[in-house]
Amino acid sequence: MRKIVSVAALAALCCLAVTGSFAAPPAQKSSPGTIVIVFKDGHRQAFNLSEIVRVEFPAGGDAAAYTSDSRLPSRSHFLGKWEVGDGSGGTFYITIYDDGNAMRSMGGVHGRWVYEDGEARVTWDDGPHDAIRKVGSRYQKFAYVAGKSFTEIPDNVTEAHNTTPHPI
């Protein structure tokens, strides 16, 4: 009986050793001053921030492609001429350029735009700002008066349609 128990214990240890060799490697720990990149295949790599000068994305890059949320439209998706509502039943155009500039046809106003949280955020030189956001399968323009933030309740929300859905 003692021999059977010893053989069973040895077999159990061998099984544990074999299954342990197939386990995933331990996750790389991050510490203050590091950044950890998680790749699609699940492996992780840590970099010391003191060794990084800057992070670059390819020219005309697609920042959303580097996130895990594929539901977000890409930065390049917002480039072009958008027909949007003015909040009073009329329409005007917002043209978004790759270099961060924007133009508003209503008043011929210049602005600057950024891609943030999966949306285009335009700050106009005359004070107000607009956001173009994907809502379901459509896009809408959210208008804010000067002094409001993009997270506050907008002053109006209208439909938005990209009339030139290619970089211009």
Protein Blocks (a to p, Z undefined) as FASTA:
>chain_A
ZZmmmmmmmmmmmmmmmmmmmpccddddddehiacdddfkopacdddfklpmbdcddehi
afklmpcblkbccfklmgccddddehnopacdddddfkopacdfehpaacddddeehiac
dddfklpacddddehjbccdddddehiafkbccfbdcddddfblccZZ
